[in-house]
């Protein structure tokens, strides 16, 4: 449970209280982390094996990819299939809920890809002002 929340409390009455509710806050934190949306975006293209995801995402460690996939699976966004072969083969794909998330965040991802130069210039200008 998040700080300030206890079992048996009334339902949140405002959007801020709703957003701060434990499970919603946890999900929003996950989606805003460094790796989750990258994984969701890649899985939106097709099913991937673990090693394919690791190669496709620069700088992600094996441990962090494992944690990210487990969390996304726990949230119902990713489905994991283990194939009984030697060596073991594990495939990951978006669930319908994960695909719906991708539909929702797709415009944000597109926007961020269209404006990296503008954001970099704004950051540089800001850094000059506060330095």
N, CA, C and O of each residue as an XYZ file, in Angstrom:
524
protein
N       0.815     -1.173      0.000
C       0.000      0.000      0.000
C       0.863      1.242      0.000
O       1.942      1.255      0.593
N       0.397      2.277     -0.656
C       1.188      3.496     -0.699
C       1.019      4.273      0.601
O       0.043      4.075      1.324
N       1.978      5.168      0.900
C       1.881      5.955      2.126
C       0.590      6.761      2.137
O       0.164      7.293      1.112
N      -0.018      6.842      3.298
C      -1.225      7.636      3.424
C      -2.491      6.893      3.052
O      -3.581      7.460      3.122
N      -2.370      5.633      2.658
C      -3.533      4.850      2.298
C      -3.643      3.666      3.244
O      -2.640      3.055      3.612
N      -4.855      3.353      3.627
C      -5.057      2.190      4.476
C      -6.242      1.400      3.960
O      -7.097      1.920      3.243
N      -6.275      0.141      4.338
C      -7.374     -0.711      3.895
C      -8.676     -0.179      4.459
O      -8.724      0.343      5.573
N      -9.738     -0.322      3.665
C     -11.051      0.049      4.128
C     -11.367      1.521      4.014
O     -12.412      1.957      4.496
N     -10.506      2.300      3.396
C     -10.810      3.715      3.238
C     -11.809      3.891      2.119
O     -11.957      3.021      1.261
N     -12.495      5.020      2.130
C     -13.480      5.306      1.100
C     -12.807      5.440     -0.254
O     -11.600      5.666     -0.340
N     -13.600      5.299     -1.315
C     -13.080      5.463     -2.673
C     -12.586      6.890     -2.852
O     -13.129      7.818     -2.252
N     -11.569      7.067     -3.666
C     -11.076      8.422     -3.922
C     -12.181      9.287     -4.517
O     -12.989      8.819     -5.319
N     -12.203     10.541     -4.118
C     -13.264     11.425     -4.594
C     -12.802     12.394     -5.666
O     -13.637     13.006     -6.332
N     -11.504     12.552     -5.852
C     -11.006     13.457     -6.884
C     -10.081     12.696     -7.813
O      -9.621     11.600     -7.490
N      -9.808     13.291     -8.986
C      -8.892     12.654     -9.925
C      -7.496     12.528     -9.332
O      -6.810     11.538     -9.586
N      -7.064     13.503     -8.554
C      -5.744     13.434     -7.916
C      -5.714     12.257     -6.954
O      -4.752     11.489     -6.943
N      -6.752     12.109     -6.150
C      -6.801     10.983     -5.212
C      -6.853      9.654     -5.959
O      -6.225      8.681     -5.541
N      -7.605      9.611     -7.073
C      -7.653      8.394     -7.886
C      -6.268      8.042     -8.406
O      -5.850      6.885     -8.347
N      -5.558      9.043     -8.916
C      -4.232      8.821     -9.484
C      -3.250      8.369     -8.415
O      -2.344      7.583     -8.695
N      -3.420      8.852     -7.206
C      -2.517      8.481     -6.128
C      -2.875      7.144     -5.501
O      -2.103      6.608     -4.706
N      -4.028      6.602     -5.843
C      -4.409      5.292     -5.309
C      -3.322      4.290     -5.680
O      -2.733      4.371     -6.758
N      -3.067      3.370     -4.800
C      -1.905      2.488     -4.887
C      -1.734      1.799     -6.238
O      -0.685      1.945     -6.865
N      -2.720      1.066     -6.695
C      -2.544      0.284     -7.917
C      -2.417      1.167     -9.148
O      -1.608      0.878    -10.029
N      -3.197      2.235     -9.227
C      -3.102      3.129    -10.378
C      -1.750      3.831    -10.402
O      -1.127      3.945    -11.457
N      -1.297      4.301     -9.245
C       0.007      4.976     -9.163
C       1.122      4.018     -9.570
O       2.052      4.399    -10.280
N       1.020      2.780     -9.118
C       2.013      1.758     -9.444
C       2.061      1.527    -10.952
O       3.143      1.451    -11.535
N       0.905      1.416    -11.577
C       0.863      1.200    -13.025
C       1.418      2.403    -13.781
O       2.196      2.235    -14.721
N       1.030      3.608    -13.384
C       1.548      4.798    -14.055
C       3.057      4.922    -13.881
O       3.760      5.311    -14.814
N       3.555      4.596    -12.700
C       5.007      4.610    -12.485
C       5.699      3.634    -13.422
O       6.744      3.947    -13.994
N       5.117      2.452    -13.578
C       5.710      1.437    -14.450
C       5.743      1.924    -15.900
O       6.753      1.776    -16.589
N       4.653      2.494    -16.346
C       4.594      2.930    -17.737
C       5.514      4.118    -18.005
O       5.922      4.355    -19.142
N       5.832      4.851    -16.960
C       6.721      5.996    -17.117
C       8.183      5.637    -16.878
O       9.046      6.512    -16.941
N       8.475      4.372    -16.608
C       9.869      4.020    -16.363
C      10.659      4.045    -17.675
O      10.113      4.309    -18.746
N      11.912      3.773    -17.563
C      12.817      3.914    -18.705
C      12.588      2.884    -19.803
O      12.884      3.163    -20.965
N      12.065      1.687    -19.469
C      12.057      0.596    -20.429
C      10.685      0.099    -20.868
O      10.558     -0.407    -21.982
N       9.673      0.221    -20.051
C       8.397     -0.450    -20.315
C       7.768     -0.082    -21.653
O       7.347     -0.964    -22.402
N       7.699      1.196    -21.958
C       7.064      1.578    -23.221
C       7.892      1.143    -24.429
O       7.334      0.871    -25.492
N       9.196      1.075    -24.281
C      10.019      0.552    -25.377
C       9.692     -0.913    -25.645
O       9.582     -1.337    -26.795
N       9.540     -1.676    -24.572
C       9.193     -3.091    -24.716
C       7.808     -3.229    -25.337
O       7.615     -4.030    -26.251
N       6.851     -2.457    -24.850
C       5.486     -2.514    -25.398
C       5.491     -2.138    -26.871
O       4.810     -2.771    -27.678
N       6.245     -1.123    -27.221
C       6.310     -0.713    -28.625
C       6.878     -1.823    -29.508
O       6.339     -2.106    -30.577
N       7.954     -2.443    -29.066
C       8.543     -3.538    -29.848
C       7.590     -4.717    -29.985
O       7.472     -5.307    -31.059
N       6.917     -5.054    -28.904
C       5.979     -6.174    -28.958
C       4.738     -5.830    -29.775
O       4.010     -6.723    -30.209
N       4.499     -4.551    -29.982
C       3.393     -4.132    -30.839
C       3.648     -4.462    -32.297
O       2.714     -4.558    -33.092
N       4.914     -4.635    -32.647
C       5.267     -4.991    -34.030
C       5.016     -6.467    -34.295
O       4.502     -6.841    -35.349
N       5.391     -7.316    -33.310
C       5.256     -8.769    -33.456
C       5.718     -9.432    -32.173
O       6.216     -8.767    -31.264
N       5.551    -10.749    -32.099
C       6.077    -11.541    -30.994
C       7.602    -11.538    -31.068
O       8.185    -11.639    -32.148
N       8.237    -11.422    -29.905
C       9.704    -11.420    -29.840
C      10.190    -12.435    -28.826
O       9.520    -12.716    -27.832
N      11.354    -12.973    -29.091
C      12.065    -13.777    -28.097
C      12.822    -12.825    -27.184
O      13.068    -11.671    -27.538
N      13.187    -13.316    -26.012
C      13.905    -12.504    -25.035
C      15.171    -11.911    -25.642
O      15.436    -10.717    -25.496
N      15.948    -12.744    -26.322
C      17.220    -12.264    -26.884
C      17.001    -11.213    -27.959
O      17.824    -10.310    -28.108
N      15.927    -11.308    -28.702
C      15.625    -10.281    -29.710
C      15.325     -8.945    -29.042
O      15.779     -7.895    -29.498
N      14.559     -8.994    -27.963
C      14.254     -7.756    -27.236
C      15.524     -7.148    -26.663
O      15.726     -5.935    -26.733
N      16.363     -7.977    -26.107
C      17.603     -7.477    -25.500
C      18.496     -6.814    -26.548
O      19.090     -5.767    -26.287
N      18.592     -7.418    -27.726
C      19.403     -6.816    -28.795
C      18.790     -5.516    -29.313
O      19.511     -4.593    -29.693
N      17.473     -5.447    -29.328
C      16.793     -4.285    -29.895
C      16.809     -3.070    -28.977
O      16.661     -1.942    -29.447
N      16.987     -3.282    -27.675
C      16.943     -2.179    -26.716
C      18.356     -1.914    -26.213
O      18.894     -2.673    -25.407
N      18.940     -0.843    -26.692
C      20.300     -0.487    -26.285
C      20.375     -0.266    -24.776
O      19.474      0.320    -24.176
N      21.438     -0.732    -24.188
C      21.788     -0.457    -22.787
C      20.908     -1.135    -21.740
O      21.101     -0.887    -20.550
N      19.966     -1.969    -22.122
C      19.180     -2.652    -21.094
C      19.932     -3.911    -20.666
O      20.435     -4.663    -21.501
N      19.997     -4.123    -19.378
C      20.665     -5.330    -18.870
C      19.688     -6.501    -18.931
O      18.476     -6.313    -19.038
N      20.232     -7.694    -18.861
C      19.387     -8.885    -18.858
C      18.444     -8.847    -17.657
O      17.259     -9.156    -17.784
N      18.962     -8.475    -16.515
C      18.140     -8.398    -15.301
C      17.016     -7.383    -15.440
O      15.879     -7.665    -15.061
N      17.317     -6.206    -15.979
C      16.286     -5.173    -16.095
C      15.222     -5.573    -17.113
O      14.040     -5.297    -16.908
N      15.624     -6.219    -18.202
C      14.639     -6.684    -19.175
C      13.750     -7.755    -18.544
O      12.536     -7.758    -18.748
N      14.351     -8.651    -17.788
C      13.573     -9.689    -17.101
C      12.557     -9.066    -16.149
O      11.388     -9.452    -16.150
N      12.994     -8.108    -15.339
C      12.086     -7.436    -14.400
C      10.976     -6.695    -15.134
O       9.812     -6.752    -14.739
N      11.343     -6.004    -16.197
C      10.352     -5.244    -16.968
C       9.309     -6.170    -17.555
O       8.113     -5.900    -17.455
N       9.748     -7.262    -18.170
C       8.804     -8.209    -18.761
C       7.910     -8.842    -17.687
O       6.710     -9.002    -17.907
N       8.469     -9.197    -16.550
C       7.662     -9.777    -15.470
C       6.601     -8.806    -14.991
O       5.452     -9.192    -14.773
N       6.977     -7.554    -14.826
C       6.015     -6.548    -14.357
C       4.914     -6.321    -15.388
O       3.740     -6.210    -15.035
N       5.294     -6.253    -16.654
C       4.292     -6.074    -17.705
C       3.372     -7.290    -17.799
O       2.178     -7.156    -18.064
N       3.935     -8.462    -17.581
C       3.128     -9.678    -17.578
C       2.167     -9.660    -16.384
O       0.994    -10.005    -16.526
N       2.654     -9.266    -15.236
C       1.806     -9.193    -14.036
C       0.652     -8.215    -14.232
O      -0.453     -8.452    -13.745
N       0.902     -7.130    -14.937
C      -0.133     -6.126    -15.195
C      -1.097     -6.548    -16.300
O      -2.064     -5.841    -16.583
N      -0.841     -7.689    -16.920
C      -1.736     -8.176    -17.965
C      -1.487     -7.582    -19.331
O      -2.339     -7.672    -20.215
N      -0.315     -6.969    -19.515
C      -0.007     -6.310    -20.775
C       0.791     -7.191    -21.729
O       0.754     -6.990    -22.943
N       1.504     -8.157    -21.187
C       2.373     -9.031    -21.972
C       2.053    -10.479    -21.618
O       1.798    -10.816    -20.462
N       2.074    -11.320    -22.644
C       1.895    -12.763    -22.447
C       3.213    -13.452    -22.763
O       3.857    -13.157    -23.769
N       3.604    -14.372    -21.892
C       4.854    -15.120    -22.012
C       4.518    -16.568    -22.341
O       3.700    -17.197    -21.670
N       5.165    -17.090    -23.387
C       4.972    -18.486    -23.769
C       6.315    -19.194    -23.712
O       7.271    -18.796    -24.377
N       6.373    -20.254    -22.902
C       7.586    -21.067    -22.791
C       7.376    -22.308    -23.646
O       6.414    -23.051    -23.450
N       8.279    -22.528    -24.591
C       8.220    -23.695    -25.475
C       9.109    -24.796    -24.891
O      10.270    -24.544    -24.570
N       8.577    -26.010    -24.753
C       9.338    -27.104    -24.133
C      10.355    -27.713    -25.097
O      10.190    -28.840    -25.563
N      11.392    -26.959    -25.383
C      12.460    -27.416    -26.260
C      13.788    -27.182    -25.561
O      13.858    -26.463    -24.565
N      14.836    -27.792    -26.086
C      16.181    -27.582    -25.550
C      17.019    -26.951    -26.646
O      17.122    -27.521    -27.732
N      17.623    -25.795    -26.402
C      17.486    -24.969    -25.210
C      16.083    -24.349    -25.131
O      15.394    -24.252    -26.147
N      15.660    -23.930    -23.937
C      14.321    -23.362    -23.776
C      14.129    -22.137    -24.666
O      15.044    -21.339    -24.867
N      12.933    -22.016    -25.184
C      12.590    -20.849    -26.006
C      11.395    -20.171    -25.362
O      10.392    -20.812    -25.048
N      11.517    -18.864    -25.169
C      10.450    -18.087    -24.550
C      10.080    -16.949    -25.495
O      10.934    -16.180    -25.937
N       8.793    -16.861    -25.791
C       8.281    -15.788    -26.643
C       7.423    -14.845    -25.807
O       6.765    -15.251    -24.849
N       7.451    -13.586    -26.197
C       6.648    -12.560    -25.538
C       5.806    -11.869    -26.590
O       6.268    -11.590    -27.696
N       4.554    -11.596    -26.224
C       3.658    -10.875    -27.117
C       2.729    -10.011    -26.287
O       2.519    -10.260    -25.100
N       2.174     -8.991    -26.928
C       1.206     -8.153    -26.234
C      -0.111     -8.899    -26.083
O      -0.524     -9.649    -26.967
N      -0.746     -8.684    -24.969
C      -2.116     -9.150    -24.783
C      -3.043     -8.127    -25.431
O      -2.574     -7.064    -25.838
N      -4.333     -8.406    -25.542
C      -5.255     -7.372    -26.036
C      -5.198     -6.094    -25.186
O      -5.317     -4.989    -25.717
N      -5.018     -6.243    -23.882
C      -4.890     -5.067    -23.022
C      -3.620     -4.287    -23.356
O      -3.634     -3.056    -23.378
N      -2.530     -4.996    -23.614
C      -1.282     -4.345    -24.003
C      -1.413     -3.636    -25.346
O      -0.877     -2.543    -25.532
N      -2.125     -4.257    -26.279
C      -2.356     -3.616    -27.583
C      -3.181     -2.348    -27.417
O      -2.937     -1.355    -28.102
N      -4.158     -2.374    -26.509
C      -4.962     -1.174    -26.247
C      -4.095     -0.070    -25.642
O      -4.271      1.107    -25.958
N      -3.163     -0.452    -24.775
C      -2.228      0.532    -24.217
C      -1.395      1.146    -25.331
O      -1.204      2.362    -25.371
N      -0.900      0.312    -26.233
C      -0.090      0.819    -27.336
C      -0.891      1.793    -28.192
O      -0.356      2.805    -28.646
N      -2.163      1.497    -28.414
C      -3.021      2.434    -29.149
C      -3.100      3.777    -28.434
O      -3.116      4.830    -29.070
N      -3.150      3.729    -27.103
C      -3.272      4.958    -26.321
C      -1.979      5.767    -26.302
O      -2.028      6.995    -26.376
N      -0.826      5.111    -26.204
C       0.447      5.836    -26.087
C       1.145      6.022    -27.429
O       2.133      6.752    -27.517
N       0.644      5.373    -28.465
C       1.248      5.503    -29.790
C       1.443      6.945    -30.228
O       2.521      7.302    -30.702
N       0.404      7.797    -30.076
C       0.591      9.205    -30.460
C       1.692      9.901    -29.659
O       2.396     10.752    -30.203
N       1.854      9.561    -28.389
C       2.931     10.146    -27.577
C       4.292      9.729    -28.113
O       5.203     10.551    -28.218
N       4.430      8.445    -28.454
C       5.692      7.948    -29.005
C       5.980      8.642    -30.339
O       7.109      9.065    -30.587
N       4.977      8.757    -31.184
C       5.140      9.440    -32.478
C       5.550     10.889    -32.269
O       6.456     11.379    -32.943
N       4.896     11.578    -31.344
C       5.231     12.974    -31.064
C       6.682     13.095    -30.606
O       7.405     13.981    -31.062
N       7.109     12.212    -29.710
C       8.475     12.307    -29.194
C       9.511     12.055    -30.284
O      10.606     12.616    -30.242
N       9.175     11.221    -31.251
C      10.101     10.959    -32.363
C      10.155     12.119    -33.351
O      11.152     12.286    -34.054
N       9.117     12.905    -33.412
C       9.080     14.047    -34.333
C       9.788     15.281    -33.791
O      10.136     16.177    -34.560
N      10.005     15.342    -32.487
C      10.497     16.582    -31.886
C      11.781     16.461    -31.065
O      11.958     17.243    -30.131
N      12.676     15.536    -31.357
C      13.869     15.429    -30.508
C      14.771     16.660    -30.594
O      15.348     17.078    -29.590
N      14.893     17.233    -31.775
C      15.738     18.418    -31.927
C      15.214     19.608    -31.142
O      15.981     20.327    -30.502
N      13.916     19.809    -31.193
C      13.314     20.924    -30.452
C      13.486     20.738    -28.943
O      13.768     21.697    -28.225
N      13.320     19.540    -28.482
C      13.476     19.268    -27.055
C      14.930     19.466    -26.641
O      15.201     20.039    -25.586
N      15.859     19.001    -27.457
C      17.278     19.180    -27.149
C      17.637     20.665    -27.105
O      18.381     21.096    -26.224
N      17.117     21.446    -28.046
C      17.397     22.891    -28.046
C      16.787     23.569    -26.814
O      17.417     24.437    -26.208
N      15.576     23.181    -26.446
C      14.927     23.766    -25.261
C      15.715     23.432    -24.001
O      15.878     24.284    -23.127
N      16.199     22.212    -23.902
C      16.999     21.823    -22.742
C      18.297     22.605    -22.679
O      18.698     23.068    -21.611
N      18.951     22.754    -23.817
C      20.212     23.503    -23.858
C      19.975     24.959    -23.456
O      20.755     25.524    -22.690
N      18.910     25.564    -23.965
C      18.608     26.945    -23.611
C      18.309     27.077    -22.132
O      18.771     28.019    -21.489
N      17.566     26.172    -21.600
C      17.252     26.188    -20.159
C      18.512     26.042    -19.337
O      18.726     26.783    -18.377
N      19.361     25.072    -19.717
C      20.606     24.836    -18.970
C      21.498     26.056    -18.986
O      22.170     26.342    -17.995
N      21.519     26.791    -20.107
C      22.312     28.028    -20.168
C      21.773     29.084    -19.228
O      22.545     29.809    -18.601
N      20.453     29.181    -19.122
C      19.826     30.185    -18.257
C      20.073     29.926    -16.777
O      20.279     30.862    -16.004
N      20.054     28.664    -16.385
C      20.205     28.359    -14.956
C      21.659     28.162    -14.548
O      21.962     28.078    -13.358
N      22.540     28.090    -15.500
C      23.953     27.882    -15.174
C      24.608     29.152    -14.684
O      25.797     29.151    -14.366
